[in-house]
Amino acid sequence: MDTSALMIQGTASGVGKSVLVAGLCRLLARQGIKVAPFKPQNMSNNAAVTVDGGEIGRAQALQAFACGLEPTVDMNPVLIKPEADHQAQLIVRGQVAGRLQAKRFRQDRIVLLDTVLESFHRLQQDYDVIIVEGAGSPAEPNLREGDIANMGFAEVADIPVWLVGDINRGGVFASLKGTLDIVSDSERQRIQGLLINGFRGSRALLEDGLTWMERASGKPILGVIPWLPLELPEEDSPSGQHEQEQGTAHLEVAVIAYPRMSNHDDLDPLAGEHGIRVRFVRHAQALQPADVVVLPGSKHVASDMAWLKAQGLTQALAQHLRYGGKVLGICGGMQMLGQYIHDDAIEGGSCEGLGYLPLRTQMQAEKTVKQVDAWAQYPKACRVQGYEIHHGISDARSELFPFAQCSDDQQVWGTYVHGLFEQGEFRQAWLESVGFQYSDGVAQQERTLASLDALADALEEQVHPEYLECFLPKRA
């Protein structure tokens, strides 16, 4: 088995695979090891732009940051971005490669195995250790045929696996044991041991369960990782863990969470500010109280616009503006706030916008994917960094950069730039422009690095040393 790589698989989605891979990457990088992350197949509408101009999952960009690296398309060669219940956009090595239909999912993805292995082997040539993240659960019999994301990849690449379960979800011993019972004999042998994630409370109360688990499964418990108050982006859905209690916040931010919402981590830097409460809302009656309403990115603008109207949120938004509230649209959210979206079947047809911004959007088949590093013109001259991922071309006023447009009364603003608030100086200036005077001005990267270091410390303390030693530099 190739010990220059390790794969982290989980009993389900959301058990902490992405975060634990980032933590292991950070731990090894701090030891001077050339380490890189890898995820064969990701399914997420939260994407990042790589240094080589492609799209990968946002989690792999975080993991690359933990390694001290710029992300590349080889770190996530297959990205699936859901557009509808039975259809998704397929991104291969950073570029749009077509669409996947649910009924052909198993057949169409197996042909991507060679591409996945090529990216993996390229990383192996450049780095000493590769930490691989699985997707969802390996214990899905209906998805095992043609699998390139979990055991299908681990078997072909011949790498060891650590299996993670989240104790906060409940039933962690059943989920770990059930996964081991479902996978094949060769896959079970590939699993070196088990990790329990997100533990709170007294370790003594867990010992009987750990003893039973090791006896029943024949696998060692590699470590019990405590729950940590980390400021790291959630890949699949916003957790709300940064929300402050109503009444203690000086600024209320309501984010409209439509079904195809994308890149919701744009709001993490705001949520990390003391005195700001960020809420994700799905119903008109939940919109208020709010000082600022955000329409975030959308993977399918036409359907999310229809959902917005069906939920009565357009009327709630109009009322918010009548009472002097502010509105910010990011990417697809900005397109919705414009006058009209011209779409020749790129995302589902043309439609009227909400009419709050003086812009019209023309959808184009070729996607704009680029990193942004420039000087802001508004609200002050300072450096902004981020990225753009969008199909549409919209009217823009260069004197407002990084914003594209604003309304005449300056209540409604729009931008195509994701990651806009990660720079502390710009975030502070923008918050002051909407009436919040208490920003700490700390760059989001500093907050992220502090969380990654705390996570790496916990892994170093809790994972049995013998399972990490093969990756660590040999001491004289």
C-alpha positions in Angstrom: 0.0 0.0 0.0 1.3 3.5 -0.9 2.1 5.2 2.4 3.0 8.5 0.7 -0.8 9.1 0.6 -3.7 8.8 3.0 -7.4 9.0 2.3 -10.0 10.3 4.8 -13.4 8.8 4.2 -16.5 9.4 6.3 -19.7 7.6 7.4 -21.7 10.4 5.8 -21.6 13.9 4.4 -20.9 16.5 6.9 -18.9 14.4 9.4 -15.8 16.6 9.1 -13.7 15.1 6.3 -12.9 18.4 4.7 -11.9 20.0 8.0 -9.8 17.0 9.1 -8.0 16.9 5.8 -7.2 20.6 6.2 -6.0 20.0 9.8 -3.7 17.1 8.8 -2.4 19.2 5.9 -1.6 22.0 8.3 0.0 19.6 10.8 2.3 18.1 8.2 3.2 21.4 6.6 4.2 22.8 10.0 6.7 19.9 10.2 8.3 21.0 7.0 6.7 18.2 4.9 5.8 18.9 1.3 2.1 18.0 1.5 -0.8 18.7 -0.8 -4.6 18.0 -0.7 -6.5 16.0 -3.2 -10.2 15.2 -3.7 -11.0 13.1 -6.8 -14.6 14.1 -7.1 -16.4 16.9 -5.3 -20.1 17.9 -5.5 -20.6 21.4 -4.4 -21.7 24.8 -5.6 -19.1 26.5 -3.5 -16.1 26.9 -5.8 -12.8 28.7 -5.8 -10.6 29.9 -8.7 -7.2 28.4 -9.0 -3.9 30.0 -9.8 -4.1 28.2 -13.2 -7.5 29.7 -14.0 -9.9 26.8 -13.2 -12.6 25.9 -10.7 -12.2 23.6 -7.8 -14.2 22.9 -4.7 -13.8 25.6 -2.0 -12.7 23.0 0.5 -9.7 22.1 -1.5 -8.7 25.8 -1.7 -8.8 25.9 2.1 -6.8 22.7 2.3 -4.2 24.2 -0.1 -4.0 27.3 2.1 -3.4 25.0 5.1 -0.4 23.6 3.2 0.9 27.0 2.3 0.1 26.4 -1.4 -1.8 28.1 -4.2 -4.6 25.8 -5.2 -4.4 24.1 -8.6 -7.0 22.2 -10.7 -5.1 18.9 -10.0 -6.2 19.1 -6.3 -9.8 18.5 -7.4 -10.0 17.3 -11.0 -13.7 16.6 -11.0 -16.2 19.1 -9.6 -20.0 18.5 -10.0 -22.1 21.6 -9.5 -25.9 20.8 -9.1 -28.2 22.9 -11.2 -31.5 21.1 -10.7 -32.7 18.0 -9.0 -31.6 15.7 -11.9 -28.9 17.7 -13.6 -25.5 19.2 -12.7 -22.7 21.1 -14.5 -19.6 19.0 -14.8 -16.2 20.7 -14.3 -13.1 18.6 -15.3 -9.7 19.9 -14.5 -11.2 23.3 -13.8 -13.1 23.8 -17.0 -16.8 23.2 -18.0 -17.0 19.8 -19.7 -20.8 19.5 -20.1 -23.6 18.3 -17.9 -24.3 15.2 -15.9 -27.8 13.7 -15.8 -28.8 11.8 -12.7 -30.0 8.8 -14.7 -26.5 8.4 -16.3 -24.4 9.4 -13.3 -22.7 6.1 -12.8 -21.9 5.5 -16.4 -20.6 9.0 -17.2 -18.3 9.4 -14.2 -16.4 6.2 -14.6 -14.7 7.5 -17.8 -13.2 10.2 -15.6 -11.1 7.8 -13.5 -8.1 8.1 -15.8 -8.2 11.9 -15.5 -8.5 11.7 -11.7 -5.5 9.3 -11.6 -3.4 11.6 -13.9 -4.0 14.5 -11.5 -3.2 12.4 -8.5 0.1 11.1 -10.0 1.1 14.7 -11.0 0.7 15.8 -7.4 2.7 12.8 -6.2 5.6 13.9 -8.4 5.7 17.3 -6.8 4.9 16.5 -3.1 6.0 14.0 -0.5 2.6 13.3 1.0 -0.9 13.6 -0.5 -3.9 13.8 1.9 -7.0 12.6 0.0 -10.6 13.5 0.9 -13.5 11.2 0.1 -17.0 12.3 -0.8 -20.1 11.4 1.2 -19.9 7.8 2.3 -18.3 4.7 0.8 -21.1 2.6 2.1 -23.6 3.3 -0.7 -24.2 0.0 -2.6 -26.2 1.9 -5.3 -23.2 4.2 -6.1 -20.3 1.7 -5.7 -20.2 0.7 -9.4 -18.1 3.3 -11.3 -17.1 5.0 -8.0 -14.1 7.4 -8.4 -14.7 9.3 -5.2 -14.2 6.8 -2.3 -13.2 3.2 -2.3 -13.1 3.0 -6.0 -10.3 5.5 -6.0 -8.6 4.1 -2.9 -8.5 0.6 -4.4 -7.1 1.7 -7.8 -4.5 4.1 -6.2 -3.8 1.5 -3.5 -3.7 3.9 -0.5 -4.7 3.4 3.1 -8.0 4.9 4.5 -9.0 6.4 7.8 -12.8 6.3 8.5 -14.4 9.2 10.3 -17.6 9.4 12.2 -19.2 12.5 13.8 -20.4 11.9 17.4 -22.5 15.1 17.4 -24.8 13.5 14.9 -25.6 10.6 17.2 -25.2 6.9 16.5 -21.5 7.2 15.8 -20.7 3.6 16.7 -23.6 2.3 14.6 -22.5 4.4 11.6 -18.9 3.3 11.9 -19.8 -0.4 12.3 -22.4 -0.2 9.6 -20.0 1.2 7.1 -17.4 -1.5 7.9 -20.1 -4.2 7.4 -21.2 -2.8 4.0 -17.9 -2.3 2.3 -16.2 -5.3 0.7 -13.5 -7.4 2.4 -10.7 -5.8 0.5 -12.0 -2.3 1.2 -12.4 -3.2 4.9 -8.8 -4.3 5.0 -7.7 -1.0 3.5 -9.2 0.9 6.4 -6.4 1.3 8.9 -8.5 2.6 11.8 -11.3 4.9 12.9 -11.6 8.5 14.0 -14.4 10.0 16.1 -14.9 13.6 15.4 -16.6 16.5 17.3 -16.5 15.0 20.8 -17.8 17.1 23.7 -17.7 16.2 27.4 -15.8 13.8 29.6 -13.6 11.3 27.7 -14.3 8.8 30.6 -17.9 8.5 29.5 -16.8 7.4 26.1 -14.2 4.7 27.0 -16.7 1.7 27.2 -17.9 2.6 23.7 -14.4 2.8 22.4 -13.5 -0.5 23.8 -16.6 -2.1 22.3 -16.0 -0.5 18.9 -12.4 -1.8 18.7 -13.6 -5.3 19.7 -16.6 -5.4 17.4 -14.9 -3.9 14.4 -11.3 -5.3 14.7 -10.1 -1.7 13.9 -8.2 0.6 16.3 -9.6 3.9 17.3 -6.9 6.3 15.9 -8.1 9.3 17.9 -11.1 11.2 19.4 -11.1 14.7 18.1 -12.8 17.3 20.3 -15.3 19.8 19.1 -13.5 23.1 18.4 -15.0 26.6 17.8 -13.4 26.9 14.4 -13.8 29.8 12.0 -13.6 27.7 8.8 -15.9 27.8 5.8 -18.6 25.2 5.5 -18.5 23.5 2.1 -22.0 22.2 1.8 -24.3 24.5 3.8 -23.9 27.4 6.2 -23.9 26.2 9.8 -24.9 29.4 11.5 -22.2 28.8 14.2 -21.1 32.4 14.1 -24.6 33.9 14.7 -24.8 36.2 17.6 -27.8 36.5 19.9 -30.5 39.0 18.8 -30.2 42.1 20.8 -26.4 42.0 21.2 -25.6 42.7 17.5 -25.0 46.2 16.2 -25.6 45.1 12.6 -28.2 42.5 11.4 -27.4 40.8 8.0 -30.0 38.6 6.5 -28.8 36.3 3.6 -31.5 34.9 1.3 -30.7 31.2 1.0 -32.3 30.1 -2.2 -32.2 26.5 -3.3 -29.2 26.9 -5.7 -27.3 29.3 -3.5 -23.5 29.2 -4.1 -20.4 30.5 -2.5 -22.1 31.3 0.8 -18.7 31.5 2.5 -18.5 35.0 1.1 -20.3 36.0 4.3 -18.0 34.3 6.7 -15.8 37.3 7.3 -18.9 39.4 8.3 -20.1 36.6 10.6 -16.7 36.6 12.2 -17.0 40.2 13.3 -18.0 40.8 16.9 -21.3 42.7 16.9 -22.6 41.4 13.5 -25.3 38.8 13.3 -25.5 36.9 10.0 -28.7 34.8 9.4 -29.6 32.6 6.4 -33.3 33.0 5.7 -35.7 31.1 3.5 -39.1 32.7 4.3 -40.4 36.2 3.9 -41.4 36.5 7.6 -37.9 35.7 8.7 -36.3 38.5 6.7 -36.6 41.1 9.5 -35.0 42.5 11.5 -32.2 43.3 9.0 -30.0 46.3 8.3 -28.5 44.6 5.2 -30.0 42.0 3.0 -27.7 39.9 0.9 -28.6 38.1 -2.3 -25.6 35.6 -2.6 -24.4 33.7 -5.6 -26.6 31.3 -7.4 -25.8 28.3 -9.6 -29.1 28.7 -11.5 -30.3 32.2 -11.5 -33.7 31.7 -13.3 -34.9 29.0 -11.0 -33.7 30.8 -7.8 -35.5 34.0 -9.1 -38.7 32.1 -9.5 -38.3 30.6 -6.0 -37.7 34.1 -4.6 -41.0 35.4 -6.0 -42.9 32.3 -5.0 -41.8 32.7 -1.3 -43.0 36.3 -1.2 -39.4 37.5 -0.6 -39.7 40.2 -3.4 -42.4 42.0 -1.4 -40.4 41.6 1.8 -37.4 43.0 0.0 -39.4 46.0 -1.2 -40.6 46.7 2.3 -37.0 46.5 3.6 -35.9 49.2 1.1 -38.9 51.4 1.9 -37.7 51.5 5.5 -34.2 52.5 4.5 -32.5 49.1 4.5 -29.5 48.2 2.4 -29.2 45.4 -0.2 -26.1 43.7 -1.6 -26.2 41.3 -4.5 -23.2 39.1 -5.2 -22.7 37.5 -8.6 -26.0 35.8 -9.4 -27.7 37.8 -6.7 -26.6 41.0 -8.5 -28.0 39.7 -11.8 -31.4 39.2 -10.0 -31.3 42.8 -8.8 -30.9 44.2 -12.4 -33.4 45.1 -15.0 -33.3 42.0 -17.2 -31.4 38.8 -17.8 -31.1 37.7 -21.4 -30.5 34.0 -21.5 -30.5 31.9 -24.7 -30.9 28.6 -22.8 -27.7 28.8 -20.9 -29.4 28.6 -17.5 -33.0 28.2 -18.3 -34.3 31.2 -20.3 -34.6 35.0 -20.1 -36.4 36.7 -17.3 -37.2 40.1 -15.7 -35.0 41.1 -12.9 -36.1 42.8 -9.7 -35.3 46.2 -11.2 -33.3 47.8 -8.4 -30.0 48.1 -10.3 -29.5 49.9 -13.6 -28.0 46.9 -15.4 -28.9 44.2 -17.9 -27.1 40.8 -18.0 -26.4 38.8 -21.1 -25.8 35.1 -20.3 -23.0 33.6 -22.3 -22.0 29.9 -22.8 -18.3 30.6 -22.0 -17.9 31.1 -18.3 -15.8 33.9 -16.7 -13.4 32.3 -14.3 -10.6 34.5 -13.0 -8.8 35.7 -9.9 -9.1 39.3 -8.9 -6.3 41.4 -7.4 -6.8 45.1 -7.8 -7.4 48.4 -6.0 -10.9 49.4 -4.9 -12.3 52.7 -6.1 -15.2 52.5 -3.5 -15.6 53.0 -0.6 -11.8 53.8 -0.3 -8.7 53.1 -2.3 -7.4 49.8 -0.9 -6.3 46.4 -2.2 -9.0 43.8 -2.8 -8.5 40.2 -3.7 -11.1 37.6 -4.7 -12.3 35.7 -7.8 -15.1 35.7 -10.3 -17.1 32.7 -11.5 -20.1 33.5 -13.7 -21.8 33.0 -17.1 -23.3 36.5 -17.5 -21.8 39.8 -18.7 -23.4 42.8 -17.0 -23.2 46.6 -17.3 -20.5 47.9 -14.9 -19.2 51.3 -13.7 -15.5 51.2 -13.2 -15.5 54.1 -10.7 -17.4 51.8 -8.3 -15.0 48.8 -8.4 -15.2 46.2 -6.9 -18.9 46.9 -7.2 -20.4 46.9 -10.6 -23.5 49.0 -10.0 -25.5 50.8 -7.3 -28.9 52.3 -7.2 -29.5 56.1 -7.4 -30.3 56.2 -3.7 -27.2 54.1 -2.9 -29.3 51.6 -1.0 -28.7 48.7 -3.5 -25.3 47.5 -4.6 -24.0 44.7 -6.7 -20.7 43.0 -7.4 -19.3 40.0 -9.3 -16.3 39.5 -6.9 -16.4 36.6 -4.5 -14.3 36.7 -1.4 -14.6 40.4 -1.3 -14.7 40.8 2.5 -11.7 38.7 3.3 -9.4 41.7 3.3 -9.7 43.4 6.6 -9.1 47.0 5.4 -11.8 46.8 2.6 -14.3 45.0 4.9 -13.8 47.7 7.6 -14.4 50.5 5.0 -17.5 48.8 3.6 -19.0 48.2 7.0 -18.5 51.8 7.9 -20.3 52.8 4.8 -23.4 50.9 6.0 -23.2 52.3 9.5 -21.1 49.7 11.4 -18.2 51.4 13.2 -16.8 48.5 15.2 -14.9 46.3 12.6 -11.7 44.8 13.9 -10.1 45.1 10.4 -8.5 41.6 10.8 -7.9 39.8 7.5 -9.9 36.6 7.2 -6.8 34.6 6.4 -5.5 35.4 9.8 -8.6 34.1 11.4 -8.5 31.0 9.2 -4.9 30.3 10.0 -5.5 30.5 13.7 -8.3 28.0 13.4 -6.2 25.7 11.3 -3.4 25.8 13.8 -5.8 25.0 16.7 -7.1 22.1 14.7 -3.6 20.9 13.9 -2.7 21.1 17.6 -5.7 18.9 18.5 -4.8 16.3 15.9 -1.2 16.2 17.1 -2.4 15.7 20.6 -5.3 13.2 20.0 -4.2 11.0 17.0 -2.1 8.1 18.2 1.5 9.0 17.3 2.4 5.7 15.5 -0.2 6.5 12.8 1.4 9.9 12.1 5.0 8.9 12.3 5.2 7.5 8.8 4.5 11.0 7.5 6.7 13.0 9.9 10.4 13.6 9.3 12.6 11.1 11.0 14.4 12.4 14.1 18.1 11.7 14.6 
